[in-house]
Amino acid sequence: MPEQLKQLAYRLRPKDKQEHAAGVETIEVSAPVSTAASFYERVRNTLDYQEEHLLRRNAILRILKRYLGADAPLSSLGGDLLKELVWAKYLPNKSVPVALQDELAPIIAKYEALFRAADHLGREREAVFHWLLDVLATELEAKVAHNEAEEALVAFMYDEMKKRIEWDPRLSVTPEQKDLRLYIGVHKTLLKSNPGMLRYRVLTLYYPAWTGAANDVLIQELAGNLLTVVNTVEAELRDRLTDRLSRLLRRRAGIFRVLGDALHAADDVDKLLSEPEELDEAVSKALATRTANFKTRLRRTVIRAVIFLFITKMFLALLLELPYDLFLTRQEVPLYPLFVNILFHPLFLALIGLTVALPHKRNREDYLAAIRALSVGADHPVLHLRVKHDTRSPWQNIYDVLYALLFVGVYGLIAFGLYQFGFHTLSIGLFLFFLSLVTFFGIRIRSSTREIVASDARSGLLGTLFDIWFLPIARAGSWLSSKVAKINVFIYFFDFIIEAPLKVAIEFIESWLSFVRDKKDEI
């Protein structure tokens, strides 16, 4: 095991910053233009709840959609894509070689053939088209991001967890299916990959030669079987066992991240792995840093979500509630329900998100014990997993009826209470709608502690009662969030009304500043 950890440490070791040889042209943008573009990205990202590690990939996806929507030739996309990423500070200025666009060109070209094939799929065309965009954005991001260290850590966690998973013999899955489920689960939890990223990973498992430039035979094979390929990959991602395994792996992923951080920072890997005290100290430092970063990121996430929610509530109050009160009910505006509907949900989300507590001492002990076990190739309860057979309880029908009654009862009591305080039908509907979404996002934010806390926490009596009361609300919020994400008016406004003209203006200003510099040099 120490030898495997040494190899991992070598692959995680920070690479020396490559200095470009003399004469190598790099992409350079002016500071004012970059400031404007990055400010736009910050504002837009505040209004679109996304994980921070997905922002660059999502920016690439938006650029692709804008190009294809404008019927622009994809042959010029590589250079424009890199320039826009440098503008928005997703890539460093004066560090990206212009020649990188030549490496992106064959990647883009092979997808052009698949886009043409998708045009002949009838009613499936749009879904497959967006699927391909997702995969292309992921491959382009992987090319510009150089994520070899992440892939090394994924491979290590996959190998280690494969030895520590106990599969229920009643599960009707082949060894190959187990390996694929584990591979997807590790990527989903360790790297927090979204569906688009996972699609690319699974596609390259089926077609390893697809990465980078692909030959014409492979391109034609995928184009000829495009719908089958898409459906096969989606079936793997939607598999219930994949989802269950991902949830089990989530707490274990933090252990491997901290181990990776400790190895990455080590000056003497041999000493670190041979002396337990050195390993404990390095792990403690790495865990403390991860915990502090997690808290900072959590606060930033909550603040962004609260700002977005407050802006949305103000917008809906002006667009729906005020006209309803003034023109439809022909009454004076009831200020109390209006202010409650505007302020309650942002404050409730802030309360849920900013009161997260972490069990520092117990968590440190769990991390130290688990990483000691990894360092010597031993098993440990924190690392061990048992994947059970999913059986239906004989009481399931009764549970379903009780849950339906609980759902009706919870929403009914809240609606009745609001009505007593002067809320009308529309304001009650909006209150319940946003309460569902806020509860769901709040619980998701609190459950993000699984990224850093290794052991399950047991709920006390109050926690159990809270779970029972808010379960129907959170489940409704989960369903609504999948629908609301598709109709984000603010993001539609930014992406389709502001972004394209803004990028044209930035391009013009960049060209003008370049022209001015050239004229100045001639003097």
C-alpha positions, 0 to 999 in steps of 0.5 A, spaced: 500 500 500 505 505 501 508 504 494 501 505 491 500 511 495 507 514 493 505 513 486 499 517 487 503 522 491 507 523 485 501 524 480 498 529 485 505 533 486 504 540 484 507 541 477 512 546 476 509 552 472 511 551 465 514 557 462 512 558 454 518 558 450 520 564 447 516 566 441 510 562 443 504 566 442 499 566 448 492 569 449 492 576 452 486 580 453 486 587 456 484 588 463 478 593 462 475 588 458 476 582 462 474 586 468 467 587 465 466 580 462 468 577 469 463 582 473 458 580 468 459 572 470 459 574 477 452 577 477 449 572 472 452 566 477 449 569 483 442 569 479 443 561 477 444 556 483 450 552 481 456 549 484 462 553 484 466 547 480 461 547 475 462 554 473 467 554 467 464 548 464 457 551 464 460 557 461 463 553 455 456 550 455 453 557 454 458 559 449 456 553 445 449 554 445 450 561 443 454 559 437 450 554 435 443 558 436 447 563 431 448 558 426 456 560 426 461 556 423 464 551 429 471 551 425 472 558 429 469 556 435 476 554 439 479 560 438 473 564 440 472 559 446 479 560 449 478 568 448 472 568 452 474 564 457 480 568 458 476 574 458 471 572 464 477 569 468 476 562 467 483 561 464 489 566 466 491 571 462 497 571 458 498 563 459 494 560 454 497 558 448 494 560 442 496 553 439 491 550 444 485 552 439 488 547 434 488 541 439 480 543 440 479 543 433 478 536 432 474 535 438 469 540 435 469 537 428 468 530 431 461 532 434 459 536 428 458 529 425 454 527 431 450 534 431 448 532 423 446 525 425 442 528 430 438 532 425 435 526 422 432 523 429 425 526 429 422 528 435 428 525 439 432 530 436 432 536 441 434 531 447 439 528 443 442 535 441 442 537 448 445 531 450 451 532 445 452 539 447 453 537 454 458 532 453 462 536 448 462 542 453 465 537 458 470 534 453 472 541 452 473 543 459 477 537 460 482 539 455 483 546 457 483 544 465 488 539 465 485 534 471 490 529 471 491 529 478 483 529 479 483 522 475 489 519 479 485 520 485 479 517 482 483 511 480 485 510 487 479 511 490 475 506 485 481 501 487 480 502 494 473 502 495 472 496 490 476 492 496 471 494 501 464 493 498 460 488 501 455 486 495 448 483 498 448 476 494 441 477 492 443 483 488 442 480 480 448 484 478 454 482 474 461 483 476 462 488 470 456 492 472 458 492 479 465 496 477 461 500 472 456 502 478 462 504 482 466 508 477 460 512 476 459 513 484 466 515 485 466 520 479 459 523 482 461 523 489 469 525 489 469 530 483 461 532 484 460 531 477 454 533 474 450 529 469 453 532 463 460 530 466 458 523 468 455 522 460 462 523 458 465 519 463 461 513 461 461 514 453 469 514 454 468 507 458 464 504 452 469 508 447 476 509 450 478 512 443 473 517 443 477 522 447 481 527 443 481 526 436 477 520 433 478 517 427 473 517 421 470 510 422 469 511 430 465 517 428 461 514 423 460 508 428 457 513 433 453 517 428 450 511 426 448 508 433 447 515 436 440 514 439 442 507 442 448 510 445 445 515 448 439 511 451 445 506 453 449 511 457 442 514 460 440 507 463 447 507 466 446 513 470 439 512 472 440 506 475 437 505 482 443 501 484 448 507 481 444 512 485 444 508 492 451 507 491 453 514 490 449 516 496 453 511 500 460 513 497 459 520 499 461 521 506 467 516 504 469 521 498 471 526 503 477 522 506 480 521 500 480 528 498 483 530 505 488 524 504 490 527 497 491 534 500 496 531 505 500 527 499 500 533 495 503 538 500 508 533 503 515 535 502 517 528 504 512 522 502 517 516 505 517 520 511 510 521 511 508 514 510 513 511 514 511 515 521 504 515 523 505 521 527 507 525 521 501 522 517 496 524 523 499 531 523 499 532 515 491 529 515 489 534 521 492 540 517 489 538 511 482 536 514 482 543 518 483 547 511 478 543 508 473 544 513 475 552 513 474 552 506 467 548 506 465 553 511 467 559 507 464 556 501 457 554 505 456 561 507 458 564 500 452 559 497 447 561 502 448 568 501 448 567 493 441 563 494 438 568 499 440 574 494 437 570 488 431 568 492 430 575 495 430 578 488 425 573 485 420 574 491 421 582 489 420 581 482 414 576 483 411 581 488 411 587 483 409 582 477 403 578 481 401 580 488 400 587 487 396 587 480 392 581 484 391 586 490 389 592 486 385 590 480 382 583 481 380 583 488 379 591 488 382 592 495 387 595 498 394 592 498 395 588 504 402 589 507 403 584 512 402 578 507 406 582 502 412 583 506 411 576 509 411 573 502 418 577 500 422 576 507 420 570 510 423 565 505 430 568 504 430 569 512 428 562 513 433 559 508 439 563 511 437 560 518 437 553 515 444 554 512 447 558 517 446 554 523 450 548 520 454 545 526 460 540 525 462 535 530 470 537 529 473 532 534 469 526 532 470 527 525 478 528 526 478 521 529 474 518 524 479 521 519 485 519 522 483 512 523 480 511 516 487 514 513 491 510 517 487 504 515 488 506 508 496 507 509 497 500 511 491 497 506 487 495 512 479 495 512 475 500 517 468 501 519 468 508 516 471 505 509 467 499 509 460 499 505 455 494 504 450 494 498 443 491 500 438 488 496 432 493 495 426 490 498 419 492 498 417 493 506 410 489 507 408 495 510 409 499 504 402 500 502 400 503 509 406 508 509 404 510 502 397 512 505 400 515 511 405 519 507 399 522 503 395 524 509 401 527 512 402 531 506 395 533 505 395 535 513 402 539 513 400 543 507 393 544 509 395 546 516 400 551 513 394 554 508 389 555 514 394 558 518 396 563 513 388 564 511 387 566 518 393 572 518 389 575 512 393 571 506 389 570 500 389 565 495 395 567 490 399 569 496 398 562 500 400 559 493 406 563 492 408 562 500 407 554 499 411 554 493 417 558 495 416 554 502 417 548 498 423 550 494 427 553 500 426 547 505 429 543 499 435 547 498 436 548 505 436 541 506 440 540 501 445 545 503 445 542 510 446 535 507 452 538 504 456 536 510 457 529 508 462 532 504 466 533 510 463 529 516 465 522 515 460 518 520 452 519 520 449 523 525 443 521 529 437 525 530 434 526 537 427 527 538 426 534 536 430 532 529 426 526 528 420 531 529 423 536 524 424 531 519 417 528 519 414 535 519 418 537 513 419 531 509 413 532 505 415 539 504 422 537 502 419 532 497 415 537 493 420 542 493 425 537 490 420 535 484 418 543 483 426 545 483 427 540 477 421 544 473 423 551 476 430 550 473 427 550 466 424 556 467 429 561 470 426 568 467 433 572 470 437 567 467 433 567 460 434 574 460 441 574 461 443 568 456 439 570 451 438 578 451 444 581 455 450 576 453 450 576 446 450 583 445 455 584 451 460 579 448 459 583 441 461 589 445 467 586 448 469 584 442 469 591 439 472 594 445 478 589 445 479 590 437 479 598 438 484 597 444 488 593 440 488 598 434 490 604 439 496 600 441 498 598 434 497 606 432 501 608 439 507 603 437 507 606 430 509 613 433 
